[in-house]
Amino acid sequence: MSGVIIRRYTLEDFPALLEVQKEAFPPPFPEDLWWNKDQIQAHVTTFPEGALLAEIDGVVVGSATSLLKQYDGKPHTWEEVADSGYIQASHHTNGDSLYGIDVCVRPSYRGIGVARALYQARKETVLQLGLKRFLAGCRIPNYHEYAKEIDVQTYVNKVKNGDIRDLVLTFMLKQGLQPLQILPNYLDDEESCHYGVLVEWQPSFK
């Protein structure tokens, strides 16, 4: 998208990043779940290549945080893979996969390609670092509407086939990511019935 600049964030960007979080997740969202200064410091110290923000006309409008993992196919939770948001204990320096733990865009800037630009930057990071893939645990917030009728795998298949639109998974599919596995109890997320879907992009997907 023209006009969006993607760059690495630093600790100096914390006030702007916090404003993005506040706008994206207003009360009654718990304030203690917004990124804190220690977490931002951990991101930029542990894996600066994964600490990205989006700017438009000098305004910080979104951010994305990633780390490196060695993909082993084992089930996991967001808390485990993200080290509760600090990434220090879960980041694998020699990992083969870039794992995205967070994307956040100001509501007033949604729908104009900011998230798409952040995902494109992540794909470029995979290529630059010679990694095998990009991974992310994807919410499926519309699943609760269908949970009494179909199991989660059927739901994912229907979203993939275009029979159902899911607010998050459908977006991921449009970015070229494909469902890889179901993750039970990935997040405390009633809309997704606490499921996550691990999605994957490989350079071969283009």
PyMOL commands that set and color helices and strands:
alter all, ss='L'
color gray80, all
select helices_A, chain A and resi 11-24+31-33+37-46+48-50+78-85+107-109+114-129+143-145+152-160+169-174+203-205
alter helices_A, ss='H'
color red, helices_A
select strands_A, chain A and resi 4-8+51-56+59-69+97-105+133-138+178-183+196-201
alter strands_A, ss='S'
color yellow, strands_A
deselect
rebuild
show_as cartoon
